[in-house]
Amino acid sequence: MLHHQTPIHFENYAEGELSILQNELSKMTLRLTEAADALTRDKKYLSDAMADISHQLRSPLTSIHLILSLLKEPDISPHRRMELLHELTQLLSRIDWLVESLLKMSKMDAGTAYLKHVPVSVSQLLEAASEPLLIPFELREQTFTIHQETGREQFTGDLSWSTEAVLNILKNCMEHTPAGGHIWVSCRENTIFTEIMIEDNGPGFSQSDLPHLFERFYKGENSSDQSVGIGLALARMIVSQQNGTLKAENRFEGGARFVLKFYK
């Protein structure tokens, strides 16, 4: 194994203590081979992830350098200067969100993200997740409504991390719902799970996108130019860490539907 001489055959030792030793050595060599394969896969995954992160950061950084060069022009008008500063602020906010999300995903991958396991009120969760989007909803003339069967629904998990997951899903719905559209959330609880359903009346998902929506850095056919493809991936990772599931589907009436289930 040390000199990569695999496979190793022990067929000549079929009985007695040597047979037991052969069996144990076979197990050991199999585990070592699997570990080596896992390390190779992890190395490739890390390389691909670093390339994706580099690409995602390079685009806004290039735009920032361009804006800074334009701001240095001596004859730039005050109106144009304000436009460029506004665009620069948006790009910096995008980088800040991107880096923060990538760090959270890295914590999940490394197993260093310690989620609490305490009762979480769904009402409090939805209020915290939707609060940052209330003004964008209004600016887009989108209607946002919440319906709860009892108002006392809850599950065992982490409020802060769950807020991040629901916020990313709501943001995805907002970006893919046209002006004047409708986004609504409903929830229910039974003896097996607590369910949160987030829906919109936008264009929905193409059939080719559905199997890949939660893949890291995947961008669907209808994704915006600002999308980087990590919001939904992070949302599923967070939900999965809390004994939950997250799936996406098209509504029969048209539009998208996300279903979160937290099991008891």
C-alpha positions as CSV (number, residue, x, y, z in Angstrom):
1,M,0.0,0.0,0.0
2,L,2.9,2.4,0.8
3,H,4.3,1.9,-2.7
4,H,0.8,2.0,-4.4
5,Q,1.0,-1.7,-5.2
6,T,-2.7,-2.4,-5.3
7,P,-4.6,-4.6,-5.4
8,I,-3.0,-7.0,-2.9
9,H,-4.2,-10.6,-3.0
10,F,-4.1,-12.9,0.0
11,E,-5.8,-15.9,-1.6
12,N,-2.9,-18.3,-0.6
13,Y,-3.8,-17.9,3.1
14,A,-7.2,-19.4,3.5
15,E,-7.3,-20.8,7.0
16,G,-6.1,-20.4,10.6
17,E,-4.7,-17.2,12.1
18,L,-3.3,-16.2,8.7
19,S,-6.8,-16.2,7.3
20,I,-8.0,-13.9,10.1
21,L,-5.0,-11.6,9.4
22,Q,-5.7,-11.7,5.7
23,N,-9.3,-10.6,6.4
24,E,-8.2,-7.8,8.6
25,L,-5.6,-6.7,6.1
26,S,-8.1,-6.7,3.3
27,K,-10.4,-4.5,5.4
28,M,-7.5,-2.1,6.1
29,T,-6.4,-1.9,2.5
30,L,-10.0,-1.2,1.4
31,R,-10.4,1.6,3.9
32,L,-7.0,3.1,2.9
33,T,-8.0,3.0,-0.8
34,E,-11.4,4.6,0.0
35,A,-9.6,7.3,2.1
36,A,-7.2,8.0,-0.7
37,D,-10.1,8.3,-3.2
38,A,-12.0,10.6,-0.9
39,L,-8.9,12.8,-0.5
40,T,-8.6,13.0,-4.3
41,R,-12.2,14.0,-4.6
42,D,-11.9,16.6,-1.9
43,K,-8.8,18.1,-3.6
44,K,-10.7,18.4,-6.9
45,Y,-13.7,19.8,-5.2
46,L,-11.6,22.4,-3.4
47,S,-9.9,23.3,-6.6
48,D,-13.2,23.7,-8.4
49,A,-14.7,25.7,-5.5
50,M,-11.7,28.1,-5.4
51,A,-12.0,28.6,-9.2
52,D,-15.7,29.4,-8.8
53,I,-15.1,31.8,-5.9
54,S,-12.4,33.5,-7.8
55,H,-14.7,34.0,-10.8
56,Q,-17.5,35.3,-8.6
57,L,-15.3,37.9,-6.9
58,R,-13.4,38.9,-10.1
59,S,-16.5,40.3,-11.9
60,P,-17.6,42.8,-9.2
61,L,-14.0,43.8,-8.5
62,T,-13.4,44.5,-12.2
63,S,-16.5,46.7,-12.2
64,I,-15.3,48.5,-9.1
65,H,-11.9,49.3,-10.7
66,L,-13.7,50.7,-13.7
67,I,-16.0,52.9,-11.6
68,L,-13.0,54.2,-9.7
69,S,-11.3,55.1,-12.9
70,L,-14.4,57.0,-14.0
71,L,-14.7,58.8,-10.7
72,K,-11.1,60.2,-11.2
73,E,-12.2,62.1,-14.3
74,P,-11.9,65.8,-13.6
75,D,-15.0,66.9,-15.6
76,I,-17.5,64.4,-14.3
77,S,-20.9,65.9,-13.5
78,P,-22.3,65.7,-9.9
79,H,-25.3,63.7,-11.2
80,R,-23.0,61.1,-12.9
81,R,-20.8,61.0,-9.8
82,M,-23.8,60.1,-7.7
83,E,-24.9,57.4,-10.1
84,L,-21.4,55.9,-10.0
85,L,-21.2,56.0,-6.2
86,H,-24.6,54.3,-6.0
87,E,-23.4,51.6,-8.3
88,L,-20.2,51.2,-6.3
89,T,-22.2,50.8,-3.1
90,Q,-24.2,48.0,-4.6
91,L,-21.1,46.2,-5.8
92,L,-19.5,46.4,-2.4
93,S,-22.7,45.1,-0.8
94,R,-22.7,42.3,-3.2
95,I,-19.1,41.3,-2.4
96,D,-19.8,41.6,1.3
97,W,-22.8,39.2,1.0
98,L,-20.9,36.9,-1.2
99,V,-17.9,36.6,1.1
100,E,-20.2,36.2,4.2
101,S,-22.2,33.4,2.4
102,L,-19.1,31.6,1.3
103,L,-17.7,31.7,4.9
104,K,-21.0,30.2,6.2
105,M,-20.9,27.5,3.6
106,S,-17.2,26.8,4.5
107,K,-18.2,26.4,8.1
108,M,-20.9,23.9,7.1
109,D,-18.5,21.9,5.0
110,A,-15.9,21.9,7.8
111,G,-18.4,20.9,10.4
112,T,-17.6,24.0,12.6
113,A,-21.0,25.6,12.3
114,Y,-22.6,24.8,15.6
115,L,-26.4,25.1,15.2
116,K,-28.6,25.3,18.3
117,H,-31.3,22.8,18.9
118,V,-34.0,24.8,20.7
119,P,-37.7,25.5,20.1
120,V,-38.0,28.0,17.2
121,S,-41.2,30.0,16.7
122,V,-42.2,30.0,13.0
123,S,-43.9,33.4,13.5
124,Q,-40.6,34.9,14.8
125,L,-38.7,33.2,12.0
126,L,-40.8,34.6,9.2
127,E,-40.8,38.0,10.7
128,A,-37.0,38.1,11.0
129,A,-36.5,36.7,7.5
130,S,-39.0,39.0,5.7
131,E,-38.1,42.2,7.5
132,P,-35.0,43.1,5.2
133,L,-37.1,42.6,2.1
134,L,-40.2,44.6,3.0
135,I,-39.0,47.7,1.3
136,P,-37.7,45.9,-1.8
137,F,-41.2,44.2,-2.0
138,E,-42.8,47.6,-1.9
139,L,-40.5,49.1,-4.5
140,R,-41.3,46.2,-6.8
141,E,-45.0,46.6,-6.0
142,Q,-45.0,42.9,-4.9
143,T,-47.6,41.7,-2.5
144,F,-46.2,39.6,0.4
145,T,-48.6,37.7,2.7
146,I,-48.2,35.1,5.5
147,H,-50.8,32.6,6.5
148,Q,-50.4,30.4,9.6
149,E,-52.9,27.8,10.8
150,T,-52.5,28.5,14.4
151,G,-49.7,31.1,14.8
152,R,-48.1,28.8,17.3
153,E,-46.2,26.5,14.9
154,Q,-42.6,25.7,15.9
155,F,-39.7,23.3,15.4
156,T,-36.4,22.4,17.0
157,G,-33.5,24.2,15.4
158,D,-31.5,27.4,15.2
159,L,-33.4,30.7,14.7
160,S,-30.4,32.7,13.3
161,W,-29.4,30.1,10.7
162,S,-33.0,29.3,9.8
163,T,-33.6,33.0,9.2
164,E,-30.7,33.0,6.7
165,A,-32.2,30.0,4.9
166,V,-35.7,31.5,4.6
167,L,-34.3,34.9,3.7
168,N,-32.4,33.4,0.7
169,I,-35.5,31.6,-0.5
170,L,-37.6,34.8,-0.2
171,K,-35.0,36.8,-2.0
172,N,-35.0,34.2,-4.8
173,C,-38.8,34.5,-5.2
174,M,-38.6,38.3,-5.2
175,E,-36.0,38.3,-7.9
176,H,-38.0,36.0,-10.1
177,T,-41.4,37.5,-9.6
178,P,-42.5,40.3,-11.9
179,A,-43.5,43.8,-10.7
180,G,-47.0,43.6,-9.2
181,G,-46.6,39.9,-8.4
182,H,-47.5,38.0,-5.3
183,I,-45.3,36.1,-2.8
184,W,-46.9,34.3,0.1
185,V,-45.9,32.0,2.9
186,S,-48.0,29.4,4.6
187,C,-47.1,27.0,7.4
188,R,-48.7,24.1,9.3
189,E,-47.6,21.6,12.0
190,N,-48.5,18.0,12.7
191,T,-47.1,15.2,14.9
192,I,-44.4,14.4,12.3
193,F,-43.1,17.7,11.0
194,T,-43.5,21.4,10.7
195,E,-43.9,22.6,7.2
196,I,-43.2,26.1,5.7
197,M,-44.3,26.6,2.1
198,I,-43.1,29.7,0.1
199,E,-44.7,30.4,-3.2
200,D,-44.8,33.0,-5.9
201,N,-46.6,33.6,-9.2
202,G,-43.5,34.2,-11.3
203,P,-42.4,32.1,-14.3
204,G,-41.5,29.1,-12.2
205,F,-38.6,26.7,-13.0
206,S,-37.7,25.1,-16.3
207,Q,-37.6,21.3,-16.2
208,S,-33.9,21.3,-17.0
209,D,-33.2,23.5,-13.9
210,L,-35.2,21.6,-11.3
211,P,-32.6,18.8,-10.7
212,H,-29.8,21.4,-10.2
213,L,-31.4,24.3,-8.3
214,F,-29.6,23.5,-5.0
215,E,-26.2,22.9,-6.6
216,R,-23.5,25.3,-5.6
217,F,-22.9,28.1,-8.2
218,Y,-25.6,26.8,-10.4
219,K,-27.5,29.5,-12.3
220,G,-30.8,28.7,-13.9
221,E,-32.3,29.9,-17.2
222,N,-34.2,32.8,-15.6
223,S,-31.6,33.9,-13.1
224,S,-30.6,37.5,-13.0
225,D,-27.2,38.9,-13.8
226,Q,-26.6,39.6,-10.1
227,S,-27.2,35.9,-9.2
228,V,-24.2,33.9,-8.1
229,G,-26.0,30.6,-7.4
230,I,-25.2,30.0,-3.7
231,G,-28.3,31.3,-1.9
232,L,-30.4,28.1,-2.4
233,A,-27.4,25.8,-1.9
234,L,-26.8,27.5,1.5
235,A,-30.5,27.3,2.4
236,R,-30.6,23.5,1.8
237,M,-27.4,23.0,3.8
238,I,-28.9,24.9,6.8
239,V,-32.2,23.0,6.6
240,S,-30.5,19.7,6.3
241,Q,-28.4,20.4,9.4
242,Q,-31.7,20.8,11.4
243,N,-33.2,17.4,10.5
244,G,-35.1,19.0,7.7
245,T,-35.7,18.8,3.9
246,L,-36.0,21.5,1.3
247,K,-37.5,20.9,-2.2
248,A,-38.5,23.1,-5.1
249,E,-41.3,22.5,-7.6
250,N,-43.6,24.3,-10.0
251,R,-47.1,25.2,-8.9
252,F,-49.9,23.8,-11.0
253,E,-51.3,27.4,-11.3
254,G,-47.9,28.7,-12.4
255,G,-45.0,30.0,-10.4
256,A,-42.5,28.5,-8.0
257,R,-43.0,26.6,-4.7
258,F,-40.4,25.9,-2.0
259,V,-41.3,23.4,0.7
260,L,-39.4,23.2,3.9
261,K,-40.1,20.4,6.4
262,F,-38.5,20.2,9.8
263,Y,-39.0,16.7,11.3
264,K,-39.6,16.2,15.0
